[in-house]
Amino acid sequence: MSFNIALSGISAAQKDLNTTANNIANVNSIGFKESRAEFADVYANSIFANGKTAVGGGATTSQVAQQFHQGSLQFTNNALDMAINGGGFFVTSSSLDGQDNTFTRAGAFKVDSSNYLVDSQGNYLQTFGVDKDGNSTSVSLTTTSPVIIPDTAGSPKKTDEIGIQMNLNAGDSTLDPAAFDPNDRETYNNSTAVTMYDSLGEPHVMTTYFVRPPQAAYTGASNWVAFYAVDGKQVDLAGAAGTYQTDTNGDGTADGTGTATNAGGWKGSVLTYNDTGAYTASDPAVITTEELGVNGAGVLGPGADGTQNLIIKFNNPTQYSSTFEVTELTQDGTTVGRLTNVEVGADGLINASYSNGSTVPLARVALARFANEQGLTQVGNTSWKASLDSGLALAGEANSGTFGGIRSSALEQSNVDLTTELVDLISAQRNFQANSRTLEVNNTLQQTILQIR
């Protein structure tokens, strides 16, 4: 009997050594959770046994329990690295349409050859689908799916409207619109430009030139002429050019009109301000350019929609005694966007940014938790599977309920305390030596008994 007791002690000490050695070996494994060997005594009893004189039968390993406390965070320069700060597990699957999920705290994700987010073993990160506003459409593990990061976003949309808001300097000198020449800076007061797009997504630069014409000083109104060009080429209005008030006899009273055209026949629009510098109207009332294709301005390349024209909207511009300043330039066209950045929010929302200025919500990282985390079954690669002891996985969003937040550009390190493990290693070694000594003493006693004659 004493041999078996000593052997059970050696076996328990060996299990403790193995557990400690495994913890030390994984001190640098991302997302690793340390284990603790738990032991219990072996005690046999029966109805007629004398409990006061009974001796235990040694030690046994009752469980190697995993410890799921938080590991420290290591920050990186990779936006796809993720760490859970709090409760929960990432959900991964080995196939695109599989439901055989594994769960991990290791968030070292990357993009594979098909642009899917995967871990280092090629397992696909599972996510919840989202609508255009980034709200999850379903929060259930049965509806999760891998997320793909598109290289491009959207299809081209031609520019229909251009919005301009600015201040024109009331102190600027007057010029003759008929002499306007975009290549001569002395023939216009100011200019501003915005990038617009044709139906193929090709960018073009639309420039607006402002000319302050001679006008009556005491009419209570002040006029400016705006001319338009795309890629430096003349773009006329769809209809007649605007007209502005003039003072032909120099008595300070408007007694004539001028036409917003230049020597080359460019048709411009007229902007009118009152005596407080507020914008009152434009002539024509709706500023629409001619077609930009071959039947009009001829500024678009082959294949583009030649019927495209532009509606110019001046959004409450002002004319104050202040420097020329553009406060807003907008246009409603887009080109094909190329991927420039991927960000993961604390709530797990994955956003992709593209070169056309659009930001697209792609998916939301799915998290899972369990009633009994220590009941999870280890499957290697710092991953676990659900078991009867752990209970079913409960899905949820990061930063909600009992789920922790997600830290992008960070990894959760192993929660192993190396100092503690080295002390445990010494303790396990001493236990092994002591039980070995017990076995040696038992062997000596048995030999002594056998040698009695």
C-alpha positions as CSV (number, residue, x, y, z in Angstrom):
1,M,0.0,0.0,0.0
2,S,2.7,2.5,0.9
3,F,4.3,1.9,-2.5
4,N,1.1,3.0,-4.2
5,I,0.8,6.0,-2.0
6,A,4.4,7.1,-2.9
7,L,3.7,6.4,-6.5
8,S,0.6,8.5,-6.5
9,G,2.6,11.3,-4.9
10,I,5.2,11.1,-7.6
11,S,2.5,11.0,-10.3
12,A,0.9,14.1,-8.8
13,A,4.2,15.9,-8.6
14,Q,5.0,15.0,-12.2
15,K,1.6,16.4,-13.3
16,D,2.3,19.6,-11.4
17,L,5.7,19.8,-13.2
18,N,4.1,19.2,-16.6
19,T,1.5,21.9,-16.0
20,T,4.1,24.4,-14.9
21,A,6.4,23.5,-17.8
22,N,3.5,24.0,-20.2
23,N,2.7,27.4,-18.7
24,I,6.4,28.5,-19.0
25,A,6.6,27.2,-22.6
26,N,3.6,29.4,-23.6
27,V,4.7,32.6,-21.7
28,N,4.9,34.3,-25.1
29,S,1.9,32.7,-26.8
30,I,-0.7,35.4,-27.7
31,G,-4.0,34.8,-26.0
32,F,-2.8,31.8,-23.9
33,K,-4.5,31.1,-20.6
34,E,-2.4,29.4,-17.9
35,S,-3.5,26.2,-16.2
36,R,-3.4,25.1,-12.6
37,A,-3.0,21.4,-11.5
38,E,-5.6,20.7,-8.7
39,F,-5.1,17.7,-6.5
40,A,-7.2,15.7,-4.1
41,D,-6.5,12.9,-1.6
42,V,-7.6,9.3,-2.2
43,Y,-9.6,7.9,0.7
44,A,-11.4,4.6,0.7
45,N,-14.0,3.8,3.4
46,S,-16.8,1.3,4.0
47,I,-19.5,0.8,6.6
48,F,-17.5,-1.4,8.9
49,A,-14.1,0.4,8.5
50,N,-12.6,2.1,11.4
51,G,-12.3,5.7,10.3
52,K,-10.2,6.7,13.2
53,T,-7.4,4.5,12.2
54,A,-7.8,4.6,8.4
55,V,-5.0,6.0,6.3
56,G,-5.5,7.7,3.0
57,G,-4.5,6.1,-0.3
58,G,-2.4,8.9,-1.7
59,A,-3.1,11.8,-4.1
60,T,-4.9,12.1,-7.4
61,T,-5.2,14.8,-10.0
62,S,-8.7,16.1,-9.8
63,Q,-8.5,18.7,-12.6
64,V,-6.1,20.8,-14.7
65,A,-8.1,24.0,-14.5
66,Q,-7.6,26.8,-16.9
67,Q,-7.4,30.3,-15.5
68,F,-9.1,32.9,-17.8
69,H,-8.1,36.1,-16.1
70,Q,-7.1,39.0,-18.3
71,G,-3.7,39.1,-19.8
72,S,-1.8,42.4,-20.4
73,L,-2.2,44.2,-23.7
74,Q,0.7,44.6,-26.1
75,F,0.2,47.4,-28.6
76,T,1.2,47.0,-32.3
77,N,1.1,48.9,-35.6
78,N,-1.3,46.6,-37.3
79,A,-5.0,47.8,-37.3
80,L,-6.2,44.2,-37.8
81,D,-4.6,43.1,-34.5
82,M,-7.4,43.0,-31.9
83,A,-7.5,42.4,-28.1
84,I,-10.6,41.9,-26.0
85,N,-10.5,44.1,-22.9
86,G,-12.9,42.3,-20.7
87,G,-15.1,39.2,-21.2
88,G,-15.7,37.2,-24.3
89,F,-14.0,35.2,-27.1
90,F,-13.4,35.8,-30.8
91,V,-15.3,33.3,-32.9
92,T,-13.5,31.6,-35.8
93,S,-14.5,28.9,-38.3
94,S,-12.3,26.6,-40.5
95,S,-14.5,27.0,-43.6
96,L,-16.4,29.9,-45.2
97,D,-19.9,28.4,-44.6
98,G,-19.1,26.1,-41.6
99,Q,-20.8,26.3,-38.2
100,D,-18.1,24.3,-36.4
101,N,-16.9,27.3,-34.4
102,T,-13.8,27.6,-32.3
103,F,-13.2,30.3,-29.7
104,T,-10.0,32.2,-29.0
105,R,-8.6,35.2,-27.3
106,A,-5.7,35.4,-29.8
107,G,-6.5,38.4,-32.0
108,A,-3.6,38.3,-34.5
109,F,-5.7,38.6,-37.7
110,K,-4.7,39.3,-41.2
111,V,-6.1,39.4,-44.8
112,D,-5.7,36.2,-46.8
113,S,-5.3,35.9,-50.6
114,S,-9.1,36.3,-51.1
115,N,-9.2,39.4,-48.8
116,Y,-10.9,37.5,-45.9
117,L,-9.9,38.2,-42.3
118,V,-8.3,35.1,-40.9
119,D,-6.0,34.1,-38.0
120,S,-2.5,32.6,-38.3
121,Q,-4.0,29.1,-38.9
122,G,-6.3,30.3,-41.8
123,N,-9.5,30.2,-39.7
124,Y,-12.1,32.8,-40.7
125,L,-13.1,35.5,-38.2
126,Q,-16.9,35.4,-37.7
127,T,-18.8,38.7,-37.8
128,F,-22.4,40.0,-37.6
129,G,-23.8,41.6,-40.7
130,V,-24.5,45.4,-40.6
131,D,-26.7,47.9,-42.5
132,K,-25.4,51.0,-44.2
133,D,-25.4,52.8,-40.8
134,G,-23.3,50.2,-39.1
135,N,-26.1,48.6,-37.0
136,S,-26.0,44.9,-36.6
137,T,-28.8,43.1,-38.6
138,S,-28.7,40.0,-36.3
139,V,-26.9,39.0,-33.1
140,S,-26.8,35.2,-33.3
141,L,-24.0,32.7,-33.9
142,T,-26.1,30.9,-36.5
143,T,-26.1,34.1,-38.7
144,T,-22.4,35.0,-38.4
145,S,-20.2,34.9,-41.5
146,P,-16.6,35.7,-42.5
147,V,-15.8,39.3,-43.4
148,I,-14.1,40.3,-46.7
149,I,-12.3,43.5,-47.1
150,P,-13.0,44.9,-50.6
151,D,-10.2,46.5,-52.5
152,T,-12.6,49.0,-54.2
153,A,-15.8,50.7,-53.1
154,G,-18.8,51.6,-55.2
155,S,-19.2,52.5,-58.9
156,P,-18.6,55.9,-60.4
157,K,-21.3,58.5,-60.2
158,K,-21.1,61.6,-62.4
159,T,-21.3,65.0,-60.8
160,D,-24.7,66.7,-61.2
161,E,-24.5,69.6,-58.7
162,I,-21.7,71.8,-57.4
163,G,-22.2,73.9,-54.3
164,I,-20.1,77.0,-53.6
165,Q,-20.2,79.3,-50.6
166,M,-17.7,82.2,-50.3
167,N,-17.2,85.8,-49.5
168,L,-16.4,88.2,-52.3
169,N,-14.4,91.3,-51.3
170,A,-16.6,94.5,-51.5
171,G,-13.4,96.5,-51.9
172,D,-12.2,94.8,-55.0
173,S,-11.7,97.0,-58.1
174,T,-14.0,96.7,-61.0
175,L,-13.1,95.0,-64.3
176,D,-14.7,94.6,-67.7
177,P,-16.2,91.1,-68.1
178,A,-15.9,91.5,-71.9
179,A,-12.1,91.4,-71.4
180,F,-12.1,88.3,-69.3
181,D,-9.3,85.8,-70.2
182,P,-8.7,82.8,-67.8
183,N,-5.0,82.9,-68.9
184,D,-4.6,86.6,-67.8
185,R,-4.8,87.0,-64.0
186,E,-5.4,90.8,-64.5
187,T,-8.8,90.2,-66.1
188,Y,-10.6,88.6,-63.1
189,N,-10.7,89.3,-59.4
190,N,-10.7,85.8,-57.9
191,S,-11.1,82.1,-58.7
192,T,-11.8,78.8,-57.0
193,A,-11.7,75.2,-58.2
194,V,-13.3,71.8,-57.3
195,T,-12.7,68.3,-58.6
196,M,-15.8,66.8,-60.3
197,Y,-16.3,63.4,-62.0
198,D,-17.7,62.2,-65.3
199,S,-19.8,59.0,-65.7
200,L,-16.7,56.9,-65.9
201,G,-15.3,58.2,-62.6
202,E,-12.6,60.3,-64.4
203,P,-11.7,63.4,-62.4
204,H,-11.9,66.9,-64.0
205,V,-11.3,70.3,-62.4
206,M,-14.1,72.8,-62.7
207,T,-12.9,76.4,-62.1
208,T,-15.1,79.4,-61.3
209,Y,-13.8,82.8,-62.1
210,F,-15.3,86.0,-60.5
211,V,-15.3,89.4,-62.2
212,R,-16.7,92.6,-60.6
213,P,-18.1,94.7,-63.5
214,P,-18.5,98.5,-63.6
215,Q,-21.8,99.4,-62.0
216,A,-23.9,102.2,-60.5
217,A,-22.7,103.2,-57.1
218,Y,-26.1,104.1,-55.5
219,T,-28.5,101.5,-56.8
220,G,-28.5,99.5,-53.5
221,A,-27.3,96.5,-55.5
222,S,-23.9,95.1,-56.4
223,N,-23.1,92.6,-59.1
224,W,-20.5,90.0,-59.9
225,V,-20.1,87.9,-63.0
226,A,-19.1,84.2,-62.7
227,F,-17.5,82.4,-65.6
228,Y,-16.9,78.6,-65.7
229,A,-14.3,76.3,-67.1
230,V,-13.6,72.5,-66.9
231,D,-10.0,71.4,-67.3
232,G,-9.2,75.0,-68.5
233,K,-11.7,74.8,-71.3
234,Q,-14.6,77.1,-71.8
235,V,-18.0,76.0,-70.5
236,D,-21.0,78.2,-71.3
237,L,-24.4,78.4,-69.7
238,A,-27.2,76.3,-71.2
239,G,-29.2,79.4,-71.9
240,A,-28.5,83.1,-72.3
241,A,-25.8,84.9,-70.3
242,G,-26.8,86.9,-67.3
243,T,-27.2,90.7,-67.3
244,Y,-26.1,93.3,-64.7
245,Q,-26.9,97.0,-64.0
246,T,-24.7,99.7,-65.4
247,D,-24.3,103.4,-65.1
248,T,-23.7,104.6,-68.7
249,N,-23.7,108.4,-68.0
250,G,-21.8,108.4,-64.8
251,D,-24.5,110.0,-62.6
252,G,-24.5,107.2,-60.0
253,T,-27.9,105.9,-61.2
254,A,-28.4,102.6,-63.1
255,D,-29.6,103.5,-66.6
256,G,-28.4,100.5,-68.6
257,T,-27.5,96.8,-68.5
258,G,-24.4,94.8,-69.4
259,T,-24.2,91.2,-70.7
260,A,-22.1,88.6,-68.9
261,T,-20.1,87.6,-71.9
262,N,-16.4,88.0,-72.8
263,A,-14.7,88.6,-76.1
264,G,-14.5,84.9,-76.8
265,G,-18.3,84.5,-76.3
266,W,-18.1,82.9,-72.9
267,K,-21.5,83.1,-71.2
268,G,-21.4,83.8,-67.5
269,S,-23.9,84.2,-64.7
270,V,-24.5,87.3,-62.6
271,L,-24.6,87.3,-58.8
272,T,-26.4,90.1,-57.0
273,Y,-25.9,91.4,-53.5
274,N,-27.8,94.1,-51.5
275,D,-26.3,97.0,-49.6
276,T,-25.7,94.8,-46.5
277,G,-23.6,92.3,-48.5
278,A,-26.2,89.6,-48.5
279,Y,-26.8,87.5,-51.6
280,T,-30.2,88.2,-53.2
281,A,-30.4,86.4,-56.6
282,S,-28.6,85.2,-59.6
283,D,-29.2,85.6,-63.4
284,P,-30.2,83.2,-64.7
285,A,-32.1,82.0,-61.6
286,V,-31.0,78.4,-62.1
287,I,-27.4,78.2,-63.2
288,T,-27.0,75.2,-65.6
289,T,-24.1,74.7,-67.8
290,E,-24.2,73.4,-71.4
291,E,-23.5,69.7,-72.1
292,L,-19.9,68.8,-71.4
293,G,-19.6,66.3,-74.3
294,V,-18.8,66.8,-78.0
295,N,-22.1,68.5,-78.6
296,G,-21.3,71.1,-76.0
297,A,-18.1,72.1,-74.3
298,G,-16.2,69.1,-75.6
299,V,-14.3,68.6,-72.3
300,L,-15.1,64.9,-71.7
301,G,-13.2,61.9,-73.1
302,P,-14.6,59.2,-75.3
303,G,-17.0,56.7,-73.6
304,A,-18.2,59.2,-71.0
305,D,-21.8,60.4,-70.9
306,G,-21.6,63.5,-73.2
307,T,-25.0,64.8,-72.1
308,Q,-23.7,65.5,-68.6
309,N,-24.1,69.1,-67.5
310,L,-23.6,70.9,-64.1
311,I,-26.0,72.8,-61.9
312,I,-24.1,75.5,-60.0
313,K,-25.6,76.4,-56.6
314,F,-24.3,79.4,-54.6
315,N,-25.2,78.7,-51.0
316,N,-25.7,82.1,-49.3
317,P,-22.5,83.7,-50.4
318,T,-21.6,87.1,-49.0
319,Q,-20.0,90.3,-50.2
320,Y,-18.3,91.9,-47.2
321,S,-15.4,94.3,-47.0
322,S,-13.1,91.3,-46.3
323,T,-10.7,89.1,-48.2
324,F,-12.0,86.6,-50.7
325,E,-12.6,83.4,-48.9
326,V,-14.2,80.1,-49.9
327,T,-16.0,78.5,-47.0
328,E,-17.6,75.5,-48.8
329,L,-17.1,73.6,-52.0
330,T,-19.2,70.5,-52.6
331,Q,-20.0,68.2,-55.4
332,D,-22.1,65.0,-55.5
333,G,-20.0,62.8,-57.9
334,T,-17.7,59.9,-56.9
335,T,-15.1,57.8,-58.5
336,V,-14.1,54.2,-57.8
337,G,-12.5,54.2,-54.4
338,R,-9.3,52.2,-53.6
339,L,-8.8,50.8,-50.1
340,T,-6.7,53.2,-47.9
341,N,-7.4,52.2,-44.4
342,V,-9.3,49.7,-42.1
343,E,-10.4,50.5,-38.6
344,V,-12.0,48.5,-35.9
345,G,-13.9,50.3,-33.2
346,A,-14.3,49.5,-29.5
347,D,-17.8,48.1,-30.4
348,G,-16.2,45.8,-33.0
349,L,-17.5,47.7,-36.0
350,I,-15.1,47.2,-39.0
351,N,-14.9,50.3,-41.2
352,A,-13.1,50.5,-44.5
353,S,-12.0,53.9,-45.9
354,Y,-11.4,54.5,-49.6
355,S,-9.6,57.0,-51.7
356,N,-12.9,58.5,-53.0
357,G,-13.6,59.7,-49.5
358,S,-16.2,57.1,-48.6
359,T,-16.2,55.1,-45.4
360,V,-18.0,51.8,-45.6
361,P,-19.1,49.8,-42.5
362,L,-18.3,46.1,-43.4
363,A,-19.3,44.0,-40.4
364,R,-19.2,43.8,-36.6
365,V,-16.9,41.4,-34.9
366,A,-18.9,38.7,-33.1
367,L,-18.0,37.8,-29.5
368,A,-19.1,34.8,-27.5
369,R,-19.2,34.0,-23.8
370,F,-19.9,30.9,-21.7
371,A,-21.5,30.1,-18.4
372,N,-18.5,28.1,-17.3
373,E,-15.3,29.1,-19.2
374,Q,-13.3,26.4,-17.3
375,G,-15.4,23.8,-19.0
376,L,-14.2,24.7,-22.4
377,T,-12.2,22.0,-24.3
378,Q,-8.8,22.9,-25.4
379,V,-8.1,22.2,-29.1
380,G,-4.6,23.8,-29.5
381,N,-3.6,27.0,-31.3
382,T,-4.8,28.9,-28.2
383,S,-8.4,27.9,-29.1
384,W,-11.3,26.2,-27.4
385,K,-14.5,24.5,-28.3
386,A,-17.8,24.4,-26.4
387,S,-18.5,21.3,-24.3
388,L,-21.3,20.0,-22.0
389,D,-19.4,21.5,-19.0
390,S,-19.0,25.0,-20.6
391,G,-22.6,25.3,-21.8
392,L,-23.7,26.8,-25.1
393,A,-22.0,29.8,-26.5
394,L,-23.9,33.1,-26.1
395,A,-23.3,35.6,-28.8
396,G,-23.1,39.4,-28.4
397,E,-21.5,42.7,-29.4
398,A,-18.4,44.1,-27.9
399,N,-18.9,46.9,-25.3
400,S,-22.4,45.7,-24.5
401,G,-23.6,43.8,-21.4
402,T,-20.9,41.5,-20.0
403,F,-18.8,41.6,-23.2
404,G,-15.6,43.5,-23.1
405,G,-14.5,46.2,-25.6
406,I,-12.2,45.6,-28.5
407,R,-8.8,47.3,-28.7
408,S,-7.6,47.7,-32.2
409,S,-3.8,47.5,-32.9
410,A,-3.3,45.5,-29.7
411,L,-2.8,41.8,-28.7
412,E,-3.6,40.1,-25.4
413,Q,-0.5,38.5,-24.1
414,S,-0.3,35.3,-22.1
415,N,-1.6,35.6,-18.6
416,V,1.3,33.5,-17.2
417,D,3.2,35.1,-14.4
418,L,6.7,33.8,-15.0
419,T,8.0,34.5,-11.5
420,T,5.1,32.6,-9.9
421,E,5.7,29.7,-12.3
422,L,9.4,29.4,-11.4
423,V,8.5,29.3,-7.7
424,D,5.9,26.6,-8.5
425,L,8.6,24.7,-10.5
426,I,10.8,24.6,-7.4
427,S,7.9,23.5,-5.2
428,A,6.9,20.7,-7.6
429,Q,10.5,19.5,-7.8
430,R,10.7,19.3,-4.0
431,N,7.5,17.4,-3.9
432,F,8.8,15.0,-6.5
433,Q,12.0,14.5,-4.5
434,A,10.1,13.9,-1.2
435,N,7.8,11.3,-2.8
436,S,10.8,9.6,-4.4
437,R,12.4,9.5,-0.9
438,T,9.3,7.9,0.5
439,L,9.4,5.3,-2.3
440,E,13.1,4.6,-1.5
441,V,12.4,4.2,2.3
442,N,9.6,1.8,1.5
443,N,11.9,-0.2,-0.7
444,T,14.5,-0.3,2.1
445,L,11.9,-1.5,4.7
446,Q,10.7,-4.2,2.3
447,Q,14.3,-5.4,1.8
448,T,14.9,-5.5,5.6
449,I,11.8,-7.6,6.1
450,L,12.8,-10.0,3.3
451,Q,16.2,-10.5,4.9
452,I,14.9,-11.5,8.3
453,R,15.7,-15.1,9.0
